Amino acid sequence: MHQTETAQDIELAEGIPRLTRASVLVIGDVMLDRYVFGSVARISPEAPVPVLSVDRELALPGGAGNVVRNLTALGAAVAFVSVVGDDQAGSDLTGLIGGQPNVEPWLLVQGGRCTTVKTRFIAGGQQLLRSDQEVTGPVHPKLAERMLRIAGDALAATSITVLSDYRKGVLTGDVPRRIIDAAKAAGRPTIVDPRGPDYDRFAGADVAMPTSRELASATGMAVSSDTQVAAAAAWLRTAHGFGAVIVNRGADGLSMIDAEGALHLQPAITEVFDLSGSADTVVSALAAGLAIGLKLPVAVRLANLAMSVSAGQPGMAVAQGTDLVAMLTPQGRALRKIVATEVAVEQVDRWRRMGLRTGLITTPSHRLSRTRLDTARAACDRLVLGVETAAGTDDAAAKRTLSEAAGLASVDLICVFPEGGQTETLVQLRPDLLIDKTPVASVADLVRGWGGEVLAG
């Protein structure tokens, strides 16, 4: 039988500080994720498409590179084996990977091969378009043999191996089987994060980590409920000799199925913000936890916390040890409601696209009223508390007040702004409803100007 939940939580709390001792070997498809952020104010006269006015660009390691990024955020040491092309994107990736702490990169270069690049164009928190540049054929056989030799040497210096498959040519043919066999011979567990329905390539791995959609595709079975997920995962586990199957169910959390039964975990946050890269976050935290000796159910709880941290933020967010410690307590989870203005803007945009009516109530930090907040929340679907404070969150009294407000069910998000910054914050958030005891006429006109409503209260 598995430990009790209390015993698991104690082991988890004691284990988080030790994640910096983890050493992990990651092998898989690396790619370059590019993000182009801007705004759209007009349609092109050349074609009926939006014109993106670019504000900034961001490049991050993606695919298996994002697994590495998540592991280093936890403080783990990583040996990374992959293949890039002899192009600028490959050079950029080599610099991004090599610039991370505690990483030993083995990015082999294949002449004439195109490095995978995914470019996303984003405006107002919404993706307008994604362009992909990639070659998905197997890497050259000689390069694959060299990669296997490097991986074999790295096994001895690490505690666990992760195979991160994005079907871009690195983990093809018998490569996964040979790595799993070598890991078994070295007494090292393996975690596989596969893509596609062919799980025979990864047979015998200690842990397989499909998404619920991938599980349904691989088994042909329904996965809508806990019972159905457990049945499909049990079939997959038996069919391919996996020690355990951990299913990433997105906003529905994680399910673990092993020889002792099933464990279903809900996310540790009330509302999932962004699931981008969540599979990489889950596999990274699980690998780091197992690398330091956590029992599998405890490592799964760790992975669930990490996914909750990542999913509670916009973009390809990573989880750090301090984030995980905070997520262990209800108070810590509540404090994650307190966000910067730009994060609040993105969240309000997402709620708007979901058809949810967002309200904003602003108040000085020393005048918070629970009754007033409850009344305001009843008038909308989501309530943002805009807190005006001269001292900011460094002030002890303001921190206590914000902490109390964050713990209220009526408050969905807290945005702190400087004294006199109410109008600027209002314009940035553009709420559907402004709740104000004595609304200034000019402010009320602003809200009504974008179709919003003003409620005195």
Secondary structure, DSSP 4 states (H G I P E B T S, - for coil): -PPPHHHHHHHHHHHGGGGGG-EEEEEE-EEEEEEEEEEEEEE-SSSSSEEEEEEEEEEEEEEHHHHHHHHHHTT-EEEEEEEEESSHHHHHHHHHHHTSTTEEEEEEEETTPPPPEEEEEEETTEEEEEEEE---SPPPHHHHHHHHHHHHHHHTT-SEEEEE--SSSSS-TTHHHHHHHHHHHTT--EEEE--SS--GGGTT-SEE--BHHHHHHHH----SSHHHHHHHHHHHHHHHT-SEEEEE-GGG-EEEEETTEEEEE--SSSS----TTHHHHHHHHHHHHHHTT--HHHHHHHHHHHHHHHHTSSSS----HHHHHHHTSHHHHHHTTEE-HHHHHHHHHHHHHTTPPEEEEEEEGGG--HHHHHHHHHTSSEEEEEEE-SSGGGSHHHHHHHHHHHT-TT-SEEEEE-TT-HHHHHHHH--SEEEESS--HHHHHHHHHTT-EEEE-
